[in-house]
């Protein structure tokens, strides 16, 4: 009831015009005006905090962000005036917001201004608070889940460019201890490390290291491509990665040019993007593009093979390498005149028969690291891994360490393998090898530490050689070829420095296109597109399922358990193939700024797979947004909320969200006749639903309760009653509203309830002529009558239940029953019809929720 000030106040009710300079950076940004009511009348303010600048650093066309703090004491610059008040919870502060715009570089004058207030004189807001029109309300903080911990990120990212090697540097996060860092690469600026085309290139980089040398490897031969790369660095604490990206802080905003180098892929089998091979001799799981081809006289300058000694071997083939968290994997497709190896896997002479040899260092070799001149056995162990080519499914590995372990070489058990001729029984057909060697099987010397487990981004020094014996029963190798063309490559058993090559563990998403999709029962690749008030959650369907549906959940914390407090179901029965869900950030409470996390689950035959995998079917980064108020249709689950009894006592509805419709409210509209004020007609209205029914309630103030019509008469709208306009379909944010009533699959209804029906039939349903008849359901329950029995001036109460089956009276228009589900958004309006003269059969007024 307080009138707006017509001029600026300055004592107990002071008014201010607070201007913020949009490109102030972290320098002072506030200038405050008082329309001359303080001395001086305007003032540049110090003692503040601020960040004001372009959304993308250096790009003045990208828009701008402002975040600033103005202490109350900084407004007390006039000592002749009392201190400014400090607002409290519950205060309503008159307000307007305007934006000044200058788009000309170096421009000295404003070129435009935009105002929140639409008052004709809003431009005079500097002079007249009465034209501001708006207000801000200091609400009490709403109880809810605790906020996530503050986000900490590395800073000062930089790249030193040596063309084939980029060295990424940064400053560690202050205040963290024991953290590690991940490094990402992309051909576009990185704003989300989970986005397509963003690849992990370095993991578990230790606190204090602050840099990462990255050779610009490519998995495809021959390399030498011109590229431009962008980088980002994230921190990891206790296994939890902080994936927040701030361009210019922990992500580069300028691309770095360079030239790629081919690096044979050590394929990372994550069983999400790339399936773990079966070790069954079927090499269809190993793409030829990711192999190295060896033959005796290859002149390719990148893939060089040399005859080390003996006559030219009649052998050539394709070779692969792979890794995961548990094991090394090897595969080979070899052309050979005759397959022979008479030695057992546990015989140190096994190399004298047909056998590929993988020389491999289990450590991360950065570009500036020198190669080992001798085998090592502790932090950076080197191995010669020989595979018996005709082992079948029996143990096939014999591993040598140049005497650096005890014993110096050993036959390995506990492996999986398939090693034999391409054509069973035909030893002249060449051979296939597919084998798995667990890391733990390399820990045979208890005096040495466990061997490292390679990680994504590691570069492992490597050579591959092939031993050839073509004489049936032959006791000795007749030839050998090497991937390395070093003159001393034949000494690979002794000197890792002659290996020359390496295998690179690429992010599996970078290689996934070369493999068949991994069958999964979980949705994958969850991503959120943020439109502030709308978040679009997208995913890839589970590839191992058919006919399934999907559920979507939201929480203000990362979702690890669907049964946790504050995890809410927002979308159900989303069909296979849709792979996205538009979610308006609705709230039954006052709109606020929020940060939301999401999860998607699959449902088959009514059984939900509640398995959650961070980054796969749950988001690990919170998405900010602004909620929108919407009236809740309370879901009566029989556990937390129960169906009401229909007795005119609305105590069952206490605490349920409701809408108040008032003829004096600008949010409502008198659409027919005359309403003399809230005492003439106003009321509270409620919605609820369950799997079988809609529920309605109303508590209406009315001068006099009159309706002479029966519920089955089309004129029943001419007496007192409430009309619930309702679309029985899920309306997503981008769905246009119907401009006419429709029938199935998206039916619209005008559901009228006669206010004085008592417990008798009360419903009459209109469809704007879209059905041959109107609906007069009788399979309902209701109580409709005076608040005080026998007093028609006391107002009236409605409580009613309408089964979904009752909405299918026309089988042509409504061939099936539609049942809303949790998460649905139903378009609606509510109207109240008013007749105040006893016996009158004409409506005298109508009030609508919609304005």
C-alpha positions in Angstrom: 0.0 0.0 0.0 3.0 2.3 0.1 3.0 4.8 -2.8 6.1 5.0 -5.0 8.3 8.0 -4.4 7.7 10.7 -7.0 11.2 12.1 -6.3 14.4 10.5 -4.9 14.4 10.1 -1.2 17.6 10.5 0.8 17.0 10.1 4.6 15.1 7.1 6.0 14.0 5.9 2.5 16.9 6.7 0.2 16.8 6.1 -3.6 19.9 5.4 -5.8 20.8 5.1 -9.4 23.8 2.6 -9.4 25.7 2.4 -12.7 28.2 -0.4 -13.3 30.9 0.1 -16.0 30.8 -3.0 -18.2 34.5 -3.2 -19.2 36.0 -2.3 -15.9 37.7 -5.6 -15.5 38.7 -6.0 -11.8 39.2 -2.2 -11.5 36.6 0.1 -9.9 33.2 -0.1 -11.7 30.5 1.8 -9.7 29.2 5.3 -10.2 26.2 6.2 -8.1 23.7 9.0 -8.7 21.1 10.5 -6.3 19.4 13.1 -8.4 21.2 15.8 -6.4 19.9 14.5 -3.0 23.4 14.0 -1.6 26.5 16.1 -1.7 28.1 15.6 -4.2 25.0 14.4 -6.1 26.9 11.6 -7.8 30.1 9.7 -6.8 32.5 7.1 -8.2 32.7 4.4 -5.5 35.8 2.8 -4.0 36.1 -0.2 -1.6 34.2 -2.5 -3.9 34.8 -5.9 -5.6 34.1 -6.6 -9.2 34.7 -8.5 -12.4 33.3 -6.8 -15.5 34.3 -7.8 -19.0 33.7 -9.8 -22.2 32.3 -13.3 -22.0 35.3 -14.6 -24.1 38.5 -12.8 -23.1 39.7 -10.5 -25.9 36.5 -10.8 -27.9 34.5 -7.6 -27.5 31.7 -9.0 -29.7 31.0 -11.9 -27.3 28.7 -10.0 -24.9 29.8 -9.4 -21.3 29.6 -10.6 -17.7 29.3 -8.5 -14.6 29.7 -9.6 -11.0 30.2 -6.9 -8.4 29.8 -6.2 -4.7 28.9 -2.7 -3.3 29.2 -2.4 0.5 26.4 -0.3 2.1 29.0 1.9 3.9 30.3 3.0 0.5 27.0 4.8 0.0 27.5 7.0 3.1 29.6 9.6 1.4 27.5 12.6 2.6 28.2 13.0 6.4 25.2 15.3 6.7 22.8 12.4 6.1 22.1 9.4 8.3 23.7 6.0 7.3 21.8 4.1 4.6 19.5 1.3 5.9 20.7 -2.3 5.7 17.9 -4.3 4.0 16.4 -7.4 5.9 14.7 -10.6 4.9 11.1 -9.7 4.0 11.9 -6.3 2.6 10.5 -5.3 -0.8 12.8 -2.8 -2.5 11.4 -0.6 -5.4 13.5 -1.2 -8.4 14.1 -0.7 -12.1 17.0 -2.0 -14.3 18.2 -0.3 -17.5 21.0 -1.1 -19.9 23.0 1.6 -21.7 24.5 0.6 -25.1 27.4 2.0 -27.2 28.5 -0.2 -30.1 31.0 2.2 -31.8 34.7 1.5 -30.9 35.9 4.7 -29.1 32.3 6.0 -29.0 31.7 8.8 -26.5 27.9 8.8 -26.3 25.2 6.3 -25.6 23.5 4.9 -28.7 20.6 3.1 -27.0 19.0 2.3 -23.7 16.7 -0.6 -22.7 14.5 -0.5 -19.6 12.8 -3.3 -17.5 10.0 -0.9 -16.7 7.6 -0.3 -19.6 6.3 2.9 -18.1 5.9 5.7 -20.8 8.3 7.8 -18.7 10.7 5.0 -17.8 13.5 7.1 -19.3 13.1 9.5 -16.4 14.0 6.8 -13.9 17.0 9.0 -12.9 14.5 11.5 -11.6 11.3 9.7 -10.7 11.1 6.4 -8.7 7.4 6.3 -9.4 8.1 5.2 -13.0 10.4 2.3 -12.0 7.3 0.0 -11.6 9.2 -3.0 -10.3 10.6 -4.3 -7.1 13.0 -7.0 -5.7 12.0 -9.1 -2.8 14.4 -10.4 -0.1 13.1 -14.0 0.4 14.2 -16.2 3.3 16.8 -18.7 2.1 14.9 -21.9 1.1 16.1 -25.0 2.9 17.6 -27.5 0.5 20.6 -29.6 -0.2 23.9 -28.2 0.8 25.7 -26.4 -2.1 28.5 -28.1 -3.9 32.0 -27.3 -2.6 33.7 -24.2 -4.2 35.1 -25.0 -7.6 38.9 -24.7 -7.8 40.7 -24.7 -11.1 44.3 -24.4 -12.3 45.2 -21.0 -13.7 47.5 -19.2 -16.1 47.4 -21.9 -18.8 50.0 -21.3 -21.5 51.5 -23.2 -24.5 55.1 -23.3 -25.6 55.0 -24.2 -29.3 57.8 -26.2 -30.9 55.7 -27.3 -33.9 55.7 -31.1 -33.4 55.6 -30.7 -29.6 53.4 -28.4 -27.5 54.3 -27.9 -23.9 51.2 -26.9 -21.9 52.0 -25.1 -18.6 49.8 -23.9 -15.8 49.7 -22.8 -12.1 48.4 -25.4 -9.7 45.3 -24.8 -7.7 46.1 -22.8 -4.6 45.1 -24.5 -1.3 44.9 -28.1 -2.7 47.2 -30.8 -1.6 47.9 -34.1 -3.2 45.8 -33.3 -6.3 46.6 -34.4 -9.8 45.9 -32.8 -13.2 44.4 -33.9 -16.5 45.1 -32.3 -19.9 42.7 -32.2 -22.8 43.2 -31.3 -26.5 40.7 -30.3 -29.2 40.7 -28.7 -32.6 38.2 -26.1 -31.3 38.2 -23.9 -28.2 37.3 -26.1 -25.2 34.3 -25.1 -23.1 33.3 -28.6 -22.0 35.8 -31.5 -21.6 33.0 -34.0 -22.2 32.0 -32.6 -25.5 32.6 -34.5 -28.8 36.0 -33.8 -30.3 37.7 -33.1 -26.9 40.3 -35.7 -26.1 42.1 -36.6 -22.9 45.9 -36.5 -23.6 47.4 -36.5 -20.1 46.3 -38.0 -16.8 47.6 -38.1 -13.2 50.1 -35.3 -13.7 51.5 -34.7 -10.2 51.0 -31.7 -8.0 53.9 -29.3 -8.5 54.8 -30.4 -12.0 52.8 -27.6 -13.7 53.6 -28.6 -17.3 53.0 -31.4 -19.8 55.0 -32.1 -23.0 52.6 -33.2 -25.7 53.9 -34.7 -29.0 51.3 -34.1 -31.6 50.6 -37.7 -32.3 48.0 -39.0 -34.7 46.8 -42.6 -34.9 46.7 -42.6 -38.7 49.7 -42.9 -41.0 51.8 -41.2 -42.1 51.3 -38.1 -40.0 52.8 -34.8 -41.0 49.4 -33.0 -41.1 49.1 -29.3 -40.3 46.8 -28.9 -37.3 45.6 -26.2 -34.8 45.0 -27.4 -31.3 43.4 -25.9 -28.1 44.1 -27.2 -24.6 42.5 -27.3 -21.2 43.7 -28.4 -17.7 41.5 -29.8 -14.9 42.3 -30.8 -11.3 41.4 -34.1 -9.7 41.1 -34.6 -5.9 40.3 -37.9 -4.4 39.4 -39.3 -7.8 36.8 -36.5 -8.4 37.6 -34.3 -11.4 36.6 -30.6 -11.3 35.7 -30.2 -15.0 34.9 -26.5 -14.7 36.3 -24.6 -17.7 37.1 -20.9 -17.7 38.5 -19.7 -21.1 41.8 -17.9 -20.6 42.2 -19.4 -17.1 42.4 -23.1 -17.5 41.6 -23.4 -21.2 43.4 -21.7 -24.1 41.5 -19.3 -26.3 44.1 -19.1 -29.1 44.8 -22.1 -31.2 48.3 -23.4 -31.5 49.5 -24.5 -34.9 51.6 -27.6 -35.3 52.5 -30.7 -37.3 51.4 -34.2 -36.4 53.6 -37.3 -35.9 52.3 -40.8 -36.5 52.2 -42.9 -33.3 50.9 -46.5 -33.4 47.8 -46.7 -31.2 48.0 -48.8 -28.0 44.2 -49.1 -28.2 42.5 -48.4 -24.8 39.7 -50.9 -24.4 37.3 -49.0 -22.0 34.4 -51.3 -22.9 32.3 -48.2 -23.3 33.5 -46.8 -26.6 35.7 -49.8 -27.6 34.9 -53.4 -26.6 37.5 -55.6 -25.0 38.7 -58.2 -27.6 37.7 -61.8 -27.0 41.1 -63.5 -27.7 39.4 -66.0 -30.0 41.4 -65.6 -33.2 38.8 -63.4 -34.9 40.7 -60.3 -35.7 37.6 -58.3 -36.9 37.8 -56.4 -33.7 41.2 -54.9 -34.7 40.9 -52.2 -37.4 43.7 -52.4 -40.1 44.0 -48.6 -40.0 45.3 -48.8 -36.4 48.0 -51.4 -37.2 51.6 -51.3 -38.3 52.5 -53.4 -41.4 55.9 -55.1 -41.4 57.6 -56.7 -44.4 61.3 -57.3 -45.2 61.8 -54.7 -47.9 59.3 -51.9 -47.0 60.6 -48.6 -48.3 58.0 -46.5 -46.5 60.0 -43.8 -44.7 57.8 -44.1 -41.6 57.4 -47.8 -41.3 60.8 -49.2 -41.9 61.7 -52.9 -41.6 65.2 -54.3 -41.9 66.5 -57.9 -42.3 68.7 -58.2 -39.2 70.5 -61.4 -40.3 69.8 -64.7 -41.9 68.5 -65.0 -45.5 65.5 -62.8 -46.3 62.6 -64.1 -44.2 59.5 -65.0 -46.0 57.2 -63.3 -43.5 55.1 -60.1 -43.3 52.1 -59.0 -41.4 49.9 -56.5 -39.5 50.5 -55.9 -35.8 48.4 -54.3 -33.1 48.8 -53.4 -29.4 46.1 -52.6 -26.8 45.7 -51.9 -23.1 43.2 -51.4 -20.4 43.2 -51.0 -16.6 44.2 -54.7 -16.1 46.2 -56.0 -19.0 48.2 -55.6 -22.2 46.7 -57.0 -25.5 48.4 -58.1 -28.7 47.2 -59.1 -32.1 48.9 -60.1 -35.3 47.9 -61.2 -38.8 51.0 -62.8 -40.3 51.8 -64.2 -43.7 54.3 -67.0 -43.3 55.5 -69.9 -45.6 55.2 -72.4 -42.8 54.2 -72.1 -39.1 56.6 -73.8 -36.8 57.7 -73.4 -33.2 58.9 -76.6 -31.4 59.6 -74.9 -28.1 57.3 -74.6 -25.1 56.1 -71.2 -23.9 58.3 -71.7 -20.7 61.4 -72.6 -22.7 63.9 -69.7 -23.0 64.6 -70.8 -26.6 61.1 -70.1 -27.7 62.4 -67.1 -29.8 64.0 -69.7 -32.1 60.6 -70.6 -33.6 57.8 -68.5 -35.2 57.0 -65.8 -32.7 56.3 -62.0 -32.8 58.4 -60.1 -30.2 57.0 -56.9 -28.6 59.6 -54.8 -27.0 57.8 -52.5 -24.6 58.5 -50.0 -21.9 55.7 -49.8 -19.2 56.3 -46.1 -18.5 55.3 -42.7 -20.0 58.0 -41.4 -22.2 57.7 -37.6 -22.8 59.3 -36.1 -25.9 62.3 -34.8 -24.0 62.9 -38.0 -22.1 66.0 -39.9 -23.3 65.5 -43.5 -24.3 67.0 -46.1 -21.9 70.4 -47.5 -23.0 69.9 -50.6 -20.9 66.8 -52.4 -19.6 65.4 -51.1 -16.3 63.3 -52.9 -13.8 61.8 -50.5 -11.2 59.9 -47.2 -11.9 60.4 -47.5 -15.7 60.6 -51.3 -16.5 61.4 -52.6 -20.0 60.3 -56.0 -21.4 60.8 -58.2 -24.3 57.4 -60.0 -24.7 57.6 -63.1 -27.1 54.4 -64.8 -28.3 54.5 -68.4 -29.5 52.7 -68.4 -32.8 51.3 -71.9 -32.7 50.3 -72.1 -29.0 46.6 -72.5 -29.7 44.7 -71.6 -26.6 47.6 -72.8 -24.3 50.0 -70.3 -22.6 51.9 -68.4 -25.3 54.0 -65.8 -23.5 57.7 -65.9 -22.7 59.0 -62.6 -21.3 62.6 -61.5 -21.1 64.2 -58.6 -19.1 67.9 -58.8 -20.1 68.6 -60.2 -16.6 67.0 -57.3 -14.7 64.6 -59.6 -12.9 65.0 -62.9 -11.1 64.7 -65.0 -13.0 65.7 -62.9 -16.1 63.1 -64.6 -18.3 60.0 -66.6 -17.6 57.1 -68.4 -19.2 53.8 -66.6 -18.2 50.6 -68.4 -17.1 47.3 -66.9 -16.2 46.8 -65.4 -19.7 44.3 -65.6 -22.4 45.2 -66.3 -26.1 44.4 -67.8 -29.5 47.6 -68.4 -31.6 47.4 -70.6 -34.7 47.1 -71.0 -38.4 44.6 -68.8 -40.3 43.1 -71.9 -41.8 42.8 -74.6 -39.1 45.2 -77.5 -40.0 47.0 -75.5 -42.8 50.4 -74.5 -41.5 51.2 -72.7 -44.8 48.2 -70.3 -44.5 49.9 -67.8 -42.2 48.8 -67.3 -38.6 46.7 -65.2 -36.3 47.6 -64.1 -32.8 45.2 -62.6 -30.2 46.5 -62.6 -26.6 46.0 -60.9 -23.3 48.8 -60.5 -20.7 47.6 -59.2 -17.2 50.1 -56.7 -15.7 50.1 -58.7 -12.4 51.7 -61.6 -14.3 54.8 -59.4 -14.9 55.4 -59.1 -11.1 57.2 -62.4 -10.7 60.2 -60.9 -8.9 59.0 -60.1 -5.3 62.1 -57.9 -4.8 60.9 -55.4 -7.3 57.9 -53.0 -7.1 54.7 -53.8 -9.0 54.9 -52.8 -12.7 53.1 -49.6 -13.5 49.6 -49.7 -15.2 49.7 -47.4 -18.2 47.1 -44.6 -18.5 45.4 -42.7 -21.3 47.9 -40.2 -22.7 51.0 -42.4 -22.0 53.6 -42.9 -24.7 55.3 -46.3 -24.4 58.7 -46.9 -26.1 58.3 -49.9 -28.4 59.7 -52.0 -31.2 58.2 -55.1 -32.8 60.2 -57.9 -34.4 59.1 -61.2 -36.0 61.1 -64.4 -35.8 60.7 -66.8 -38.7 61.2 -70.6 -38.9 59.9 -72.3 -42.0 61.4 -75.8 -41.6 59.1 -78.4 -40.1 60.7 -79.4 -36.8 63.3 -76.7 -37.3 65.3 -76.0 -34.1 66.4 -72.5 -35.0 65.2 -69.2 -36.3 65.9 -68.7 -40.0 65.1 -65.0 -40.2 64.0 -61.9 -38.3 62.5 -58.6 -39.3 62.3 -55.5 -37.2 60.0 -52.4 -37.2 63.0 -50.3 -36.1 65.5 -49.6 -38.8 68.3 -48.7 -36.4 71.5 -50.5 -37.6 71.7 -52.1 -34.1 68.0 -53.0 -34.0 69.0 -56.7 -33.6 70.2 -55.7 -30.1 66.7 -54.7 -29.0 66.9 -57.5 -26.5 69.7 -55.5 -24.8 69.2 -51.8 -25.7 65.9 -50.0 -25.6 67.6 -47.0 -27.3 67.5 -48.8 -30.6 63.8 -49.5 -30.5 63.2 -46.1 -32.1 59.4 -46.4 -32.0 56.5 -46.0 -29.5 52.9 -46.8 -29.0 50.5 -44.1 -27.9 47.5 -44.6 -25.6 44.9 -42.3 -27.2 41.6 -41.3 -25.6 39.2 -44.1 -26.8 36.7 -41.5 -28.0 39.3 -40.5 -30.6 39.4 -44.0 -32.0 35.8 -45.2 -31.5 34.7 -44.5 -35.1 37.0 -47.4 -36.2 35.1 -49.9 -34.0 31.7 -51.4 -33.8 29.6 -49.7 -31.0 29.9 -51.4 -27.7 26.7 -53.1 -26.7 25.5 -51.4 -23.5 22.4 -51.6 -21.2 23.0 -48.0 -20.1 22.4 -44.8 -22.0 25.7 -43.1 -22.7 27.2 -39.7 -23.8 24.9 -37.6 -21.6 25.2 -33.9 -22.5 23.2 -30.9 -21.4 22.5 -27.9 -23.7 21.9 -24.9 -21.4 19.3 -22.3 -22.4 19.1 -20.9 -18.8 15.4 -21.5 -18.1 15.4 -24.7 -20.3 18.0 -27.5 -20.1 18.0 -30.0 -23.0 19.4 -33.3 -21.8 20.6 -35.6 -24.6 22.1 -39.0 -24.6 22.8 -42.1 -26.8 20.4 -45.0 -26.3 21.6 -48.3 -24.8 22.8 -50.3 -27.8 22.0 -53.7 -26.4 18.3 -52.9 -25.8 15.2 -52.8 -27.9 11.8 -51.3 -27.1 13.1 -49.7 -23.9 12.1 -46.3 -22.5 14.1 -43.8 -20.5 13.8 -41.8 -17.3 15.5 -38.5 -16.5 16.4 -37.3 -13.0 17.5 -33.9 -11.6 19.3 -32.9 -8.4 21.3 -29.9 -7.1 24.2 -32.3 -6.3 25.9 -34.8 -8.5 23.7 -37.9 -8.7 25.2 -41.1 -7.4 22.0 -42.8 -6.0 18.5 -42.3 -7.3 17.1 -42.9 -3.8 19.1 -40.0 -2.3 17.3 -37.0 -0.9 16.8 -34.2 -3.4 17.0 -36.5 -6.4 13.8 -35.9 -8.4 12.3 -37.8 -11.4 11.4 -35.2 -14.1 10.9 -37.3 -17.2 9.4 -40.8 -17.7 8.5 -43.1 -20.6 10.7 -41.4 -23.1 10.7 -43.7 -26.1 13.7 -45.4 -27.7 15.2 -43.2 -30.4 14.2 -39.9 -29.0 17.5 -39.5 -27.1 16.8 -36.0 -25.7 14.5 -34.4 -23.2 13.6 -30.7 -23.0 13.3 -29.7 -19.3 11.9 -26.3 -18.3 13.3 -25.6 -14.9 9.9 -25.5 -13.2 9.5 -25.0 -9.5 6.4 -25.0 -7.3 8.2 -22.4 -5.2 9.5 -18.9 -5.9 11.9 -18.7 -8.9 15.6 -18.8 -8.0 19.0 -19.3 -9.7 20.0 -23.0 -9.4 22.7 -25.4 -10.5 21.4 -28.8 -11.6 22.9 -32.2 -12.3 21.1 -34.9 -14.4 21.0 -38.7 -14.8 19.3 -40.9 -17.4 18.3 -44.5 -16.9 16.8 -47.2 -19.1 13.6 -49.2 -18.4 12.8 -52.6 -20.0 9.4 -54.2 -19.4 8.8 -52.0 -16.4 12.2 -52.8 -14.8 14.5 -49.8 -14.4 18.3 -50.2 -14.6 19.4 -47.8 -11.8 23.1 -48.2 -12.5 24.8 -44.8 -12.6 28.1 -44.1 -14.2 29.5 -40.6 -13.9 30.1 -38.9 -17.2 28.3 -41.8 -19.0 24.7 -41.5 -17.9 25.1 -38.9 -15.2 26.5 -35.4 -15.6 29.5 -34.5 -13.5 29.3 -30.7 -14.1 26.5 -28.6 -12.7 24.4 -26.6 -15.2 23.3 -23.1 -14.0 19.8 -21.9 -14.7 16.8 -19.9 -13.6 13.6 -21.7 -12.4 10.1 -20.8 -13.5 7.1 -21.1 -11.2 4.4 -23.5 -12.2 1.4 -24.8 -10.3 2.0 -28.3 -9.1 -0.3 -31.1 -10.0 0.4 -33.2 -6.9 1.1 -36.9 -7.8 -0.8 -39.1 -5.3 1.6 -42.0 -4.9 -0.2 -43.5 -1.9 3.0 -43.2 0.1 3.7 -39.5 0.6 0.4 -38.2 -0.8 -2.9 -39.9 -0.5 -6.2 -39.5 -2.4 -8.7 -37.1 -0.6 -12.1 -38.0 0.7 -14.9 -36.2 -1.0 -16.7 -34.5 1.9 -16.3 -30.8 1.4 -13.5 -30.7 4.0 -10.4 -29.4 2.3 -8.1 -30.4 5.2 -6.8 -33.2 2.9 -5.4 -30.5 0.6 -3.7 -28.4 3.3 -0.1 -27.8 2.2 -0.7 -28.6 -1.4 0.3 -25.9 -3.9 -2.6 -23.8 -5.1 -3.4 -20.8 -7.2 -5.4 -17.8 -6.0 -7.6 -16.1 -8.7 -8.6 -12.6 -7.9 -10.4 -10.0 -10.1 -8.1 -7.2 -8.9 -4.9 -9.1 -9.9 -3.1 -8.1 -13.1 -2.4 -11.8 -13.6 -6.1 -12.6 -13.9 -8.8 -11.3 -16.2 -12.6 -10.7 -16.0 -13.7 -12.3 -19.4 -17.4 -11.8 -19.2 -19.9 -9.6 -17.3 -19.1 -7.8 -14.1 -17.2 -9.0 -11.0 -17.4 -6.5 -8.2 -14.2 -7.5 -6.4 -12.7 -10.4 -4.5 -15.7 -10.6 -2.1 -18.0 -11.1 -5.2 -15.8 -13.8 -6.7 -12.3 -15.1 -6.0 -10.9 -18.4 -4.9 -8.1 -21.0 -4.4 -7.8 -23.9 -6.8 -5.8 -27.2 -6.6 -4.8 -30.0 -9.0 -3.8 -33.6 -8.2 -3.4 -36.9 -10.2 -2.5 -40.5 -9.9 -2.3 -43.4 -12.3 -6.1 -43.6 -12.8 -7.7 -40.2 -12.0 -7.5 -36.5 -12.0 -8.5 -34.7 -8.8 -9.8 -31.1 -8.4 -10.5 -28.8 -5.5 -11.7 -25.3 -5.1 -12.4 -22.9 -2.2 -14.4 -20.0 -3.7 -15.6 -16.8 -2.2 -19.0 -15.9 -3.8 -21.8 -13.5 -2.9 -24.4 -16.1 -3.6 -24.3 -19.8 -4.8 -26.7 -20.3 -7.7 -26.8 -22.8 -10.6 -30.3 -23.9 -11.8 -28.9 -26.2 -14.5 -28.2 -29.9 -14.2 -24.7 -31.2 -15.0 -25.9 -33.0 -18.1 -27.3 -29.8 -19.6 -25.1 -27.8 -22.0 -26.1 -24.6 -20.3 -24.7 -25.6 -16.9 -21.9 -23.0 -17.5 -24.5 -20.2 -17.0 -24.6 -20.9 -13.3 -21.9 -21.0 -10.5 -19.1 -23.4 -11.3 -15.5 -23.8 -12.0 -14.0 -24.7 -15.4 -10.7 -26.5 -15.5 -9.2 -26.1 -19.0 -6.7 -28.9 -19.4 -4.6 -30.5 -22.1 -4.0 -34.2 -21.4 -0.5 -34.4 -23.0 3.1 -33.5 -22.2 3.9 -30.1 -23.5 7.7 -29.6 -23.9 9.1 -26.0 -23.9 9.5 -25.9 -27.7 6.1 -27.3 -28.5 3.8 -24.6 -29.8 0.5 -24.1 -27.9 -2.6 -25.4 -29.7 -4.5 -22.6 -31.4 -7.6 -24.7 -31.4 -8.9 -27.6 -29.3 -7.6 -31.0 -30.4 -8.6 -34.6 -29.9 -6.1 -37.5 -29.4 -3.2 -37.8 -29.4 -3.1 -34.4 -27.7 -6.6 -33.8 -26.5 -7.8 -30.5 -24.9 -10.8 -30.4 -22.5 -13.0 -27.8 -20.9 -14.0 -29.6 -17.7 -16.8 -27.8 -15.9 -17.8 -28.7 -12.4 -21.2 -27.5 -11.1 -20.7 -25.7 -7.8 -23.9 -26.9 -6.1 -24.1 -30.5 -7.3 -23.7 -31.9 -3.8 -22.6 -35.5 -4.2 -24.6 -36.0 -7.4 -23.3 -35.7 -11.0 -21.2 -32.5 -11.3 -19.1 -32.8 -14.5 -19.9 -31.4 -18.0 -17.0 -31.6 -20.5 -16.8 -29.4 -23.6 -14.4 -29.9 -26.6 -15.2 -26.8 -28.7 -17.2 -29.0 -31.1 -14.4 -31.5 -31.7 -16.7 -34.4 -30.6 -20.2 -35.4 -31.7 -21.4 -35.1 -28.1 -20.2 -33.4 -24.9 -19.1 -35.4 -22.0 -21.4 -36.1 -19.1 -19.5 -38.7 -17.0 -21.2 -40.3 -14.0 -18.3 -42.6 -12.9 -17.0 -39.8 -10.8 -16.9 -38.8 -7.1 -17.5 -35.3 -5.8 -18.7 -33.0 -3.1 -19.8 -29.6 -4.3 -21.7 -27.1 -2.2 -21.8 -24.3 0.4 -18.9 -23.7 2.8 -21.5 -23.5 5.6 -24.4 -25.9 5.0 -27.6 -24.1 4.2 -25.9 -20.7 3.7 -25.6 -19.9 0.0 -23.7 -16.6 0.9 -20.9 -18.4 2.6 -19.0 -19.3 -0.6 -18.6 -22.8 -1.9 -16.3 -25.8 -2.0 -15.6 -28.3 -4.7 -13.8 -31.6 -4.3 -14.0 -34.0 -7.2 -12.4 -37.1 -8.9 -12.5 -37.7 -12.7 -11.2 -41.1 -14.0 -9.2 -40.9 -17.2 -11.7 -43.4 -18.7 -14.4 -40.8 -18.3 -12.5 -38.7 -20.9 -13.0 -41.3 -23.7 -16.7 -41.1 -24.2 -16.2 -40.6 -28.0 -14.3 -43.7 -29.3 -13.5 -41.9 -32.6 -12.0 -38.9 -30.9 -10.5 -40.8 -28.0 -9.6 -44.3 -29.0 -7.4 -45.0 -25.9 -7.1 -43.9 -22.3 -4.3 -41.3 -21.8 -2.6 -41.4 -18.4 -0.2 -38.6 -17.5 3.1 -39.5 -15.9 5.5 -37.8 -13.5 7.4 -35.1 -15.3 4.6 -34.2 -17.7 3.7 -30.5 -18.2 0.0 -30.0 -18.9 -1.2 -26.8 -20.4 -4.1 -25.3 -18.3 -6.3 -22.4 -17.4 -9.0 -22.1 -14.8 -12.2 -20.1 -15.0 -15.0 -19.3 -12.5 -18.5 -18.6 -13.6 -20.7 -16.4 -11.4 -24.4 -16.0 -10.9 -25.6 -14.1 -7.8 -29.4 -13.8 -8.3 -31.4 -16.8 -6.9 -33.3 -18.6 -9.7 -31.4 -16.7 -12.5 -30.4 -19.0 -15.4 -27.8 -16.6 -16.9 -24.1 -16.1 -16.1 -23.4 -12.6 -14.7 -19.6 -12.7 -14.7 -16.6 -14.8 -15.5 -13.1 -14.7 -14.0 -10.1 -16.4 -15.6 -6.6 -17.3 -14.2 -5.1 -16.4 -17.6 -4.8 -12.7 -18.3 
